[in-house]
Amino acid sequence: SFKVNAKVYCPPDVQANSLPITISVTYKTLQTTGTYTKTYIVPLVRKAEVAFTEVQYTTSGSSVIIRGQLVNVGDYDAKYLTVYAESLSEGLTIENPTTYLGTLAAGEGTSFLIYASAENSGKYGLKLSAKYYGPDMEWHETVEEINVEVKTIAEKEEKVSHVKYEELMPIIIGLPIVTLIIGFIMGRYTRWKSV
């Protein structure tokens, strides 16, 4: 008695539900030599398997941009791939909670962007889920949770300061007097030069 483990690779373009595998074993004992051959039908199990390979975020004031990458590490297409974003914390608003990416072929990757805004500085939880339809005619989901830290929220405050009339009075009176003095000096200087 013996046990044989075999792994069979089938390219994605082969359209079959099962494949025949023939195993031949040649043996030799003290008395005889022989060959044992048997054919087995191996069902093909194909799957699409989408994984998050990278998720990072950047902040600018109260705005948050989440960039992510997904890869289909399975051996079949992941159809109707959609990324859903859900805030796990109060105060973080997701601007585009659903991003449709379409079909992701086996071995391929794609990117997505999620935009959010925070009400205050602090840490916020975010749940990302990638849902897709596999070759087994069922929906599958991959989930990734991240924490986003918003350090500062830039709020511009306009400060209006009112100028008092008493503060402007010396400038209003002084400007014509200075102009008169400069004109007087210039006039005398140009007259003296011309004489």
Sequence and secondary structure as in RCSB ss.txt:
>XXXX:A:sequence
SFKVNAKVYCPPDVQANSLPITISVTYKTLQTTGTYTKTYIVPLVRKAEVAFTEVQYTTSGSSVIIRGQLVNVGD
YDAKYLTVYAESLSEGLTIENPTTYLGTLAAGEGTSFLIYASAENSGKYGLKLSAKYYGPDMEWHETVEEINVEV
KTIAEKEEKVSHVKYEELMPIIIGLPIVTLIIGFIMGRYTRWKSV
>XXXX:A:secstr
           TT   SEEEEEEEEEEE SS EEEEEEEEEEE      EEEEEEEEEEETTEEEEEEEEEE SS
S EEEEEEEEEE STTEEES  EEEEEEE TT EEEEEEEEEESSSEEEEEEEEEEEE TTSSEEEEEEEEEEEE
              HHHHHHHHHHHHHHHHHHHHHHHHHHHHHH 
